[in-house]
Amino acid sequence: MNKEEIIEKLKPIVKPFVKDETAFNAINEKTHFITDLNINSANLVDIVLDVEEAFSIEIDNESMEKMLDLEQTILIIQEKLSTK
């Protein structure tokens, strides 16, 4: 699965938690969940759980801690998908 496909699949997962619609509309792989989209850290856990379900993967705590921006999230998803 390429980056663009992953971003498109992530958008509906992230959207309910976004506080900054303008930043969401400009989402790209450099977008940071907390600083750019104003998503609080508690909601990041919800996003991770939704990502696990959407991609049928399991994300360990170490990986979860790195999922602060789209770039890292994409890399982690790709890594988990490749080892499935």
C-alpha positions as CSV (number, residue, x, y, z in Angstrom):
1,M,0.0,0.0,0.0
2,N,1.5,3.3,-1.0
3,K,1.6,6.6,1.0
4,E,-1.3,8.2,-0.9
5,E,-3.5,5.2,-0.3
6,I,-2.7,5.1,3.4
7,I,-3.3,8.9,3.7
8,E,-6.7,8.5,2.1
9,K,-7.6,5.6,4.4
10,L,-6.4,7.7,7.4
11,K,-8.4,10.8,6.7
12,P,-11.8,9.5,7.8
13,I,-10.1,8.0,10.9
14,V,-8.5,11.3,11.9
15,K,-11.3,13.7,10.9
16,P,-13.6,13.3,13.9
17,F,-10.8,14.4,16.2
18,V,-9.5,17.4,14.3
19,K,-9.9,20.8,15.8
20,D,-8.4,22.7,12.8
21,E,-10.4,22.1,9.6
22,T,-8.1,24.3,7.5
23,A,-5.0,22.2,8.5
24,F,-7.0,19.0,7.9
25,N,-7.8,20.2,4.4
26,A,-4.1,20.7,3.7
27,I,-3.1,17.3,5.3
28,N,0.1,15.8,3.9
29,E,2.8,13.4,5.2
30,K,4.5,16.2,7.2
31,T,1.2,17.0,9.2
32,H,1.7,16.6,12.9
33,F,-1.4,15.4,14.8
34,I,-1.0,17.5,17.9
35,T,0.6,20.8,16.7
36,D,-1.0,21.0,13.2
37,L,-4.4,19.4,13.7
38,N,-4.8,20.2,17.4
39,I,-5.7,16.6,18.3
40,N,-5.2,15.9,22.0
41,S,-3.1,13.0,23.2
42,A,-6.0,11.1,24.6
43,N,-7.6,11.1,21.1
44,L,-4.4,9.8,19.6
45,V,-5.0,6.5,21.4
46,D,-8.5,6.4,19.8
47,I,-6.8,7.0,16.4
48,V,-4.3,4.2,16.9
49,L,-7.1,1.8,17.8
50,D,-9.0,2.8,14.7
51,V,-5.9,2.4,12.6
52,E,-5.4,-1.1,13.9
53,E,-8.9,-2.0,13.0
54,A,-8.9,-0.3,9.6
55,F,-5.6,-1.9,8.5
56,S,-6.0,-5.2,10.4
57,I,-2.7,-4.7,12.2
58,E,-1.4,-4.6,15.8
59,I,0.5,-1.6,16.9
60,D,2.8,-2.1,19.9
61,N,3.4,0.6,22.5
62,E,6.8,1.6,21.2
63,S,5.3,2.2,17.7
64,M,2.3,4.0,19.1
65,E,4.6,6.5,20.9
66,K,6.1,7.4,17.5
67,M,2.8,8.0,15.8
68,L,2.8,11.8,16.2
69,D,2.8,12.8,12.6
70,L,1.5,11.3,9.3
71,E,5.0,10.4,8.1
72,Q,5.8,8.2,11.1
73,T,2.3,6.8,11.1
74,I,2.6,5.8,7.4
75,L,6.0,4.2,8.0
76,I,4.6,2.2,10.9
77,I,1.6,1.1,9.0
78,Q,3.7,0.0,6.0
79,E,6.1,-1.9,8.3
80,K,3.2,-3.7,10.1
81,L,1.5,-4.5,6.8
82,S,4.8,-6.0,5.4
83,T,5.2,-8.3,8.3
84,K,1.6,-9.6,8.3
